[in-house]
Amino acid sequence: MKSNVVIFSILTGYFLLIGIVYTSWNLIVHGYVEWAGSIAILLSGGLTAFIASYLALTRKKQGGVLVEDLEHADIDDGDPEIGEFSPWSWWPLFLAFSVALVILGMCIGFNFWLSYISLPLVVVAIVGWVFEYYRGHFAR
């Protein structure tokens, strides 16, 4: 975690320096500030500063060294329990297909009829995915 804090702190300094150079360069060459690029670069520096400060506070709150920071640790030492996944479930595929139909209906010629038809499919897919453990062979 300490290495992540250092990396994001370096990125913060880099983005702030590049933002100042970019803004100054546009003022010198063009005579005006190019706001889109200047704000984007400076806000990228702000984002990396937020991430660095969050990681620093998290590291301070933990009070110890994480397994990932130990040089003699193996990969399996820091392997947490991520959660329970259903490799046999078809609901994520059905949800992705139905959401793709909704987006397709909005994108191609504003065919909202396709979006209206496929919105109930999205609701069915979400309900099916949430409640897949409450019925059928894998009910608990």
Buried (B, 14 or more C-beta within 10 A) or exposed (E): BEEBBEBBBEBBBBBBEBBBEBBEEBEEEEEEBBEEEBEEBBEBBEBBBEBBBEBBEEBEEEEEEBBEBEEEEEEEEEEEEEEEEEEEBEBEEBBEEBBEBBEEBEEEEEEEEBBEBBBEBBEBBBEBBEEBEEEEEEEE
